[in-house]
């Protein structure tokens, strides 16, 4: 675990290295993914059979081994304990309500030149959602991806999820039922992303692919951007906690570990103006790790990528946070708004001492699919807009064309495109 202080002479250089640090896929992953995608494009279902047997020990030998039917999802939902069913339903309701408010409005107006202008928003025809399997089987991620797609109006919603040795988490099936997923295929990895993008004999191609996955899945989405739309290239999880010494160290330690337990490459950072509090949190992290079922992963993450930064004043924190542009930022102070007003780059911000990041992963409402690896400088979390596209439209009367057409002719001639100019001139009788 790295311990820094803005008082240190070497702080700027060390902090710059921290900001530049990459915890994502390497060239070998990119090469391997490229080969897998080319194979899936060439051989289709045959390639999926080979990769699924090799990576998941699951044979795609008959129809039920390929696809999970809606009845199985409904049965999984019905079999849930009442309190778990209620929790899923609450999460789905809050996610749906939040995302309904994101739906954009069409525009249609006529300007002073008499030109009718506007835009209409339409959903994509089909969306593919990657849902991790095995250790990282998260029904919450299915809800966070599927519900915005349905709110957008996507007609065909396709899930791909690996089922190691044929086993799938029933909670994922229950969430699929609740979200209204149309198809679920028992495939995972880069090959599943390729199948969604290119289509195979069984699986029809989609227009947009979203959802979290490992380094191979993220790299597959990156390589296929342009063939399909994607939500983002997701890297390891991150949390930045800005906290003063008036916090309970146990709370803050638990918050830091809430992301560390995801993956050994996850990163947890604490910024505080209280050195004694920093010491106490560091000690408490060790205690908390020992109590976790995910201790091995959390311990690796904390000791390899964890950071504590001591500042002279929390007034320094927003500048550091903006440089880090973290996926999750907690501001655990009495007046979080004062610091929040200066935060420009963050995937999602959690305000106050009683707002742990984990509540945002499940039931708050905003999406938990967020930009990582400093991409919050230019990217946003998953939203309804990721499943929609905007089509502009223009309508000119004869009078309107006469008003603005000559300027277009002048520009076309200046650019050396006489056919452009001619298509306007003929209508104006020039």
PLY file of the C-alpha trace (Angstrom):
ply
format ascii 1.0
element vertex 430
property float x
property float y
property float z
element edge 429
property int vertex1
property int vertex2
end_header
0.00 0.00 0.00
1.37 3.39 -1.03
1.43 6.19 1.55
1.88 9.76 0.27
1.79 13.26 1.70
1.48 16.50 -0.21
4.13 17.83 2.18
6.72 15.47 0.69
9.18 16.94 -1.79
8.71 13.99 -4.13
4.90 14.08 -3.99
4.28 15.61 -7.41
6.45 13.08 -9.23
5.03 10.09 -7.37
1.45 11.31 -7.81
1.98 11.78 -11.56
3.16 8.17 -11.79
0.07 7.08 -9.86
-2.20 8.95 -12.27
-0.46 7.41 -15.29
-0.52 3.89 -13.89
-2.28 1.40 -16.13
-3.94 -1.65 -14.59
-5.56 -2.93 -17.76
-4.98 -5.46 -20.52
-1.62 -5.86 -22.22
-0.53 -6.53 -25.78
-0.83 -10.30 -25.36
-4.52 -9.97 -24.45
-5.11 -7.75 -27.48
-3.44 -10.26 -29.78
-5.33 -13.24 -28.38
-8.66 -11.43 -28.55
-8.03 -10.46 -32.17
-7.48 -14.10 -33.08
-10.63 -15.22 -31.23
-12.79 -12.59 -32.90
-11.49 -13.48 -36.36
-12.22 -17.14 -35.66
-15.78 -16.46 -34.50
-16.42 -14.32 -37.56
-15.14 -17.09 -39.81
-16.57 -20.23 -38.15
-19.54 -18.92 -36.18
-21.24 -21.51 -33.97
-18.46 -24.03 -34.54
-15.95 -21.65 -32.96
-18.29 -20.98 -30.03
-18.56 -24.70 -29.35
-14.77 -25.07 -29.26
-14.11 -22.04 -27.02
-16.95 -22.85 -24.62
-15.68 -26.40 -24.13
-12.13 -25.11 -23.66
-12.77 -22.17 -21.29
-16.00 -23.13 -19.50
-15.96 -26.94 -19.58
-19.47 -26.72 -20.99
-20.56 -28.59 -24.08
-22.90 -26.86 -26.53
-24.24 -30.18 -27.77
-28.03 -29.69 -27.84
-30.42 -26.75 -27.91
-30.93 -26.46 -24.14
-27.16 -26.34 -23.65
-27.06 -23.24 -25.86
-29.95 -21.20 -24.58
-31.82 -20.61 -21.33
-35.55 -20.28 -21.85
-37.83 -17.66 -20.29
-39.60 -20.32 -18.21
-36.36 -21.11 -16.37
-35.91 -17.42 -15.55
-39.46 -17.18 -14.26
-38.99 -20.29 -12.14
-35.77 -18.86 -10.67
-37.58 -15.65 -9.77
-40.49 -17.50 -8.18
-38.10 -19.64 -6.13
-36.37 -16.68 -4.48
-36.74 -16.10 -0.77
-39.30 -13.32 -0.25
-36.78 -10.84 1.15
-34.41 -11.36 -1.78
-37.24 -11.08 -4.30
-38.33 -7.84 -2.63
-34.75 -6.52 -2.77
-34.48 -7.24 -6.50
-37.86 -5.65 -7.14
-36.90 -2.53 -5.17
-33.63 -2.24 -7.09
-35.39 -2.69 -10.44
-38.06 -0.12 -9.57
-35.54 2.52 -8.48
-33.27 1.91 -11.49
-36.26 2.14 -13.85
-37.58 5.35 -12.28
-34.18 7.05 -12.44
-33.60 6.08 -16.05
-37.10 7.00 -17.21
-36.16 10.60 -16.43
-33.22 10.35 -18.87
-35.37 9.82 -21.96
-34.67 12.69 -24.37
-37.35 14.75 -26.08
-37.74 15.13 -29.83
-37.42 18.62 -31.34
-39.42 20.12 -34.21
-39.44 23.88 -34.90
-39.22 26.44 -37.69
-36.56 29.13 -37.49
-36.73 32.76 -38.60
-35.58 31.89 -42.13
-38.56 29.56 -42.49
-36.46 26.40 -42.25
-38.04 23.50 -40.39
-35.47 21.78 -38.18
-35.52 19.08 -35.59
-34.39 15.72 -34.37
-36.08 12.54 -33.28
-34.71 9.91 -30.93
-35.10 6.21 -31.71
-33.91 3.08 -29.91
-31.54 0.64 -31.54
-33.23 -2.52 -32.82
-31.21 -4.96 -30.70
-28.82 -4.73 -27.77
-26.48 -7.34 -26.36
-25.61 -7.47 -22.68
-22.56 -9.26 -21.34
-23.19 -10.71 -17.87
-20.14 -12.22 -16.12
-20.38 -15.77 -14.79
-18.39 -17.82 -12.35
-16.96 -15.81 -9.43
-18.29 -12.50 -10.80
-21.97 -13.35 -11.29
-23.84 -10.14 -10.55
-27.62 -9.87 -10.97
-27.29 -6.16 -10.13
-25.24 -5.62 -13.29
-27.91 -7.32 -15.37
-30.53 -4.93 -13.99
-28.27 -1.92 -14.54
-27.75 -2.83 -18.20
-31.10 -4.33 -19.17
-33.47 -1.81 -17.61
-32.06 1.28 -19.41
-32.27 -0.66 -22.68
-35.91 -1.50 -22.08
-36.66 2.07 -21.01
-35.11 3.23 -24.28
-37.49 0.97 -26.18
-35.09 -1.70 -27.43
-37.20 -4.52 -28.88
-34.65 -7.36 -28.73
-32.50 -7.67 -25.64
-29.91 -10.46 -25.72
-27.81 -11.66 -22.78
-24.65 -13.73 -23.11
-23.24 -15.25 -19.95
-20.71 -18.02 -19.36
-21.94 -21.05 -17.41
-18.81 -22.83 -16.13
-19.48 -26.58 -16.10
-23.06 -25.73 -17.06
-23.82 -23.91 -13.81
-25.50 -20.49 -13.71
-26.37 -18.27 -10.78
-30.17 -18.43 -10.31
-30.15 -14.79 -9.20
-28.98 -13.82 -12.68
-31.92 -15.71 -14.17
-34.32 -14.06 -11.73
-32.98 -10.62 -12.65
-33.35 -11.45 -16.34
-37.00 -12.29 -15.76
-37.58 -9.07 -13.84
-35.86 -6.95 -16.52
-37.66 -8.54 -19.47
-34.65 -10.05 -21.26
-35.60 -11.74 -24.55
-32.72 -14.20 -25.10
-30.03 -15.73 -22.87
-27.14 -17.64 -24.42
-24.70 -19.82 -22.45
-21.52 -18.37 -23.87
-18.93 -15.99 -22.46
-15.56 -14.39 -23.04
-14.33 -12.52 -26.10
-16.03 -15.15 -28.27
-19.46 -14.19 -26.92
-18.82 -10.51 -27.68
-17.77 -11.52 -31.19
-20.96 -13.55 -31.64
-23.09 -10.55 -30.65
-21.23 -8.24 -33.01
-20.93 -10.47 -36.08
-23.81 -12.87 -35.58
-23.56 -16.64 -36.02
-25.81 -19.35 -37.38
-27.84 -19.33 -34.15
-27.30 -15.87 -32.71
-28.39 -12.82 -34.68
-26.14 -9.76 -34.48
-27.01 -6.78 -32.30
-26.40 -3.05 -32.67
-24.98 -2.17 -29.23
-23.05 -4.24 -26.69
-22.84 -3.24 -23.03
-21.89 -4.85 -19.75
-18.82 -5.57 -17.63
-16.35 -8.40 -18.07
-12.73 -9.41 -17.65
-9.78 -8.04 -19.62
-10.60 -10.21 -22.65
-14.21 -9.04 -22.75
-13.18 -5.39 -22.42
-10.60 -5.78 -25.18
-13.13 -7.50 -27.45
-15.52 -4.58 -27.05
-12.71 -2.14 -27.80
-11.74 -3.96 -30.99
-15.36 -4.25 -32.16
-16.29 -0.61 -31.62
-17.44 0.58 -35.02
-18.86 -2.80 -35.96
-21.26 -2.20 -33.07
-21.73 0.52 -30.52
-20.40 -0.11 -27.01
-21.01 1.49 -23.64
-17.33 1.90 -22.73
-14.06 0.01 -22.34
-14.20 -0.88 -18.67
-11.10 -1.48 -16.60
-10.56 -2.50 -12.97
-12.86 -0.94 -10.35
-11.79 2.19 -8.46
-12.88 4.12 -5.39
-11.57 7.41 -4.07
-12.69 8.38 -0.57
-12.20 11.98 0.62
-12.66 11.90 4.39
-11.86 14.04 7.40
-10.93 12.73 10.85
-14.49 12.93 12.15
-15.47 9.76 10.28
-15.69 6.31 11.82
-12.51 4.53 10.61
-14.41 1.25 10.38
-16.87 2.78 7.90
-14.14 4.19 5.68
-12.08 0.98 5.77
-15.16 -0.97 4.68
-15.79 1.52 1.86
-12.23 1.14 0.57
-12.56 -2.64 0.56
-15.93 -2.53 -1.20
-14.02 -2.09 -4.45
-10.80 -3.90 -3.51
-12.71 -7.17 -3.23
-13.74 -7.04 -6.89
-10.38 -7.91 -8.39
-6.65 -7.89 -7.54
-6.30 -5.02 -10.02
-8.94 -2.84 -8.35
-7.76 0.34 -6.66
-8.84 2.05 -3.43
-7.55 5.51 -2.50
-8.09 7.56 0.65
-7.44 11.31 0.83
-7.52 12.76 4.33
-6.22 15.78 6.22
-5.78 13.83 9.47
-2.59 11.68 9.75
-3.85 9.88 12.86
-7.10 9.03 11.10
-5.06 7.72 8.14
-3.12 5.44 10.50
-6.30 4.17 12.11
-7.98 3.46 8.77
-4.91 1.60 7.51
-4.94 -0.57 10.62
-8.68 -1.13 10.33
-8.37 -2.23 6.71
-6.23 -5.13 7.86
-8.84 -6.12 10.44
-11.67 -5.88 7.92
-9.81 -7.93 5.30
-9.41 -10.79 7.74
-13.20 -11.00 8.11
-13.98 -11.16 4.40
-14.73 -14.24 2.32
-13.05 -12.26 -0.45
-9.96 -11.67 1.70
-7.41 -13.05 -0.77
-8.53 -10.75 -3.59
-9.06 -7.71 -1.36
-5.65 -8.16 0.27
-3.89 -8.33 -3.10
-5.71 -5.25 -4.35
-5.04 -3.18 -1.22
-1.38 -4.07 -0.87
-0.58 -3.72 -4.55
-2.75 -0.76 -5.57
-4.10 0.84 -2.38
-3.09 4.43 -1.65
-3.44 6.81 1.29
-2.76 10.49 0.57
-2.36 12.95 3.43
-3.12 16.58 2.59
-2.62 19.68 4.69
-6.21 20.70 3.98
-9.12 18.99 2.22
-9.17 22.08 -0.01
-6.39 20.27 -1.89
-8.58 17.21 -2.51
-10.67 18.33 -5.55
-7.56 19.00 -7.68
-6.19 15.56 -6.82
-9.58 13.95 -7.47
-9.86 15.64 -10.86
-6.43 14.34 -11.86
-7.39 10.80 -10.81
-10.86 11.01 -12.47
-11.95 7.97 -10.50
-14.92 5.72 -11.15
-16.40 6.28 -7.67
-15.75 9.26 -5.39
-17.03 9.47 -1.82
-16.98 12.82 -0.01
-17.38 11.98 3.68
-17.46 15.40 5.32
-19.99 17.61 7.12
-20.33 19.84 4.03
-19.73 17.62 1.00
-21.33 20.16 -1.37
-18.41 22.55 -0.96
-15.96 19.98 -2.34
-18.45 18.48 -4.80
-18.80 21.87 -6.49
-15.13 21.60 -7.49
-15.18 17.98 -8.68
-15.13 17.97 -12.48
-14.08 14.42 -13.31
-15.75 11.45 -11.61
-17.94 8.58 -12.71
-20.32 8.95 -9.76
-20.09 10.93 -6.52
-21.45 9.87 -3.12
-22.14 12.76 -0.76
-21.95 12.69 3.01
-21.02 10.26 5.74
-24.08 8.04 5.29
-23.75 7.43 1.54
-21.51 4.40 0.98
-20.64 3.65 -2.62
-22.12 0.17 -2.23
-25.65 1.56 -2.06
-25.10 2.91 -5.57
-24.18 -0.56 -6.79
-27.63 -1.86 -5.95
-30.61 0.27 -5.04
-29.94 4.03 -5.29
-31.06 4.29 -8.92
-28.19 5.82 -10.97
-26.27 3.36 -13.09
-23.29 1.55 -11.61
-21.68 0.96 -15.03
-19.18 3.81 -14.88
-16.00 4.97 -16.65
-12.73 3.69 -15.18
-9.05 4.33 -15.89
-9.44 8.16 -15.88
-12.07 7.97 -18.64
-14.39 10.05 -16.47
-12.51 13.00 -17.99
-14.52 12.48 -21.17
-17.09 9.73 -20.57
-20.24 9.19 -18.53
-21.92 6.24 -16.89
-24.29 3.98 -18.80
-27.63 5.61 -19.57
-30.73 5.31 -21.71
-28.89 7.31 -24.39
-26.44 4.43 -24.92
-29.35 2.48 -26.43
-30.69 5.31 -28.60
-29.59 7.37 -31.56
-30.65 10.79 -32.80
-31.81 11.45 -36.35
-31.95 15.08 -37.42
-34.35 16.34 -40.09
-34.62 19.45 -42.27
-37.44 20.81 -44.43
-37.19 23.92 -46.62
-39.88 25.75 -48.51
-39.05 27.57 -51.74
-38.79 30.80 -49.73
-36.50 29.24 -47.13
-34.18 27.80 -49.79
-33.97 31.23 -51.41
-33.01 32.71 -48.04
-30.13 30.40 -47.13
-29.28 28.62 -50.41
-26.92 31.26 -51.85
-24.62 30.96 -48.82
-24.48 27.19 -49.30
-23.64 27.71 -52.99
-20.78 30.03 -52.09
-19.34 27.53 -49.62
-19.67 24.60 -52.02
-17.83 26.53 -54.75
-15.11 27.54 -52.28
-14.63 23.87 -51.40
-14.39 22.87 -55.06
-17.61 20.82 -55.08
-19.61 22.10 -58.06
-22.24 19.33 -57.96
-23.13 20.41 -54.43
-23.62 23.96 -55.64
-25.52 22.82 -58.74
-28.08 20.82 -56.72
-29.08 24.11 -55.03
-28.74 26.36 -58.06
-31.13 24.28 -60.18
-33.86 24.70 -57.58
-33.26 28.45 -57.37
-33.25 28.80 -61.15
-29.71 30.19 -61.19
0 1
1 2
2 3
3 4
4 5
5 6
6 7
7 8
8 9
9 10
10 11
11 12
12 13
13 14
14 15
15 16
16 17
17 18
18 19
19 20
20 21
21 22
22 23
23 24
24 25
25 26
26 27
27 28
28 29
29 30
30 31
31 32
32 33
33 34
34 35
35 36
36 37
37 38
38 39
39 40
40 41
41 42
42 43
43 44
44 45
45 46
46 47
47 48
48 49
49 50
50 51
51 52
52 53
53 54
54 55
55 56
56 57
57 58
58 59
59 60
60 61
61 62
62 63
63 64
64 65
65 66
66 67
67 68
68 69
69 70
70 71
71 72
72 73
73 74
74 75
75 76
76 77
77 78
78 79
79 80
80 81
81 82
82 83
83 84
84 85
85 86
86 87
87 88
88 89
89 90
90 91
91 92
92 93
93 94
94 95
95 96
96 97
97 98
98 99
99 100
100 101
101 102
102 103
103 104
104 105
105 106
106 107
107 108
108 109
109 110
110 111
111 112
112 113
113 114
114 115
115 116
116 117
117 118
118 119
119 120
120 121
121 122
122 123
123 124
124 125
125 126
126 127
127 128
128 129
129 130
130 131
131 132
132 133
133 134
134 135
135 136
136 137
137 138
138 139
139 140
140 141
141 142
142 143
143 144
144 145
145 146
146 147
147 148
148 149
149 150
150 151
151 152
152 153
153 154
154 155
155 156
156 157
157 158
158 159
159 160
160 161
161 162
162 163
163 164
164 165
165 166
166 167
167 168
168 169
169 170
170 171
171 172
172 173
173 174
174 175
175 176
176 177
177 178
178 179
179 180
180 181
181 182
182 183
183 184
184 185
185 186
186 187
187 188
188 189
189 190
190 191
191 192
192 193
193 194
194 195
195 196
196 197
197 198
198 199
199 200
200 201
201 202
202 203
203 204
204 205
205 206
206 207
207 208
208 209
209 210
210 211
211 212
212 213
213 214
214 215
215 216
216 217
217 218
218 219
219 220
220 221
221 222
222 223
223 224
224 225
225 226
226 227
227 228
228 229
229 230
230 231
231 232
232 233
233 234
234 235
235 236
236 237
237 238
238 239
239 240
240 241
241 242
242 243
243 244
244 245
245 246
246 247
247 248
248 249
249 250
250 251
251 252
252 253
253 254
254 255
255 256
256 257
257 258
258 259
259 260
260 261
261 262
262 263
263 264
264 265
265 266
266 267
267 268
268 269
269 270
270 271
271 272
272 273
273 274
274 275
275 276
276 277
277 278
278 279
279 280
280 281
281 282
282 283
283 284
284 285
285 286
286 287
287 288
288 289
289 290
290 291
291 292
292 293
293 294
294 295
295 296
296 297
297 298
298 299
299 300
300 301
301 302
302 303
303 304
304 305
305 306
306 307
307 308
308 309
309 310
310 311
311 312
312 313
313 314
314 315
315 316
316 317
317 318
318 319
319 320
320 321
321 322
322 323
323 324
324 325
325 326
326 327
327 328
328 329
329 330
330 331
331 332
332 333
333 334
334 335
335 336
336 337
337 338
338 339
339 340
340 341
341 342
342 343
343 344
344 345
345 346
346 347
347 348
348 349
349 350
350 351
351 352
352 353
353 354
354 355
355 356
356 357
357 358
358 359
359 360
360 361
361 362
362 363
363 364
364 365
365 366
366 367
367 368
368 369
369 370
370 371
371 372
372 373
373 374
374 375
375 376
376 377
377 378
378 379
379 380
380 381
381 382
382 383
383 384
384 385
385 386
386 387
387 388
388 389
389 390
390 391
391 392
392 393
393 394
394 395
395 396
396 397
397 398
398 399
399 400
400 401
401 402
402 403
403 404
404 405
405 406
406 407
407 408
408 409
409 410
410 411
411 412
412 413
413 414
414 415
415 416
416 417
417 418
418 419
419 420
420 421
421 422
422 423
423 424
424 425
425 426
426 427
427 428
428 429
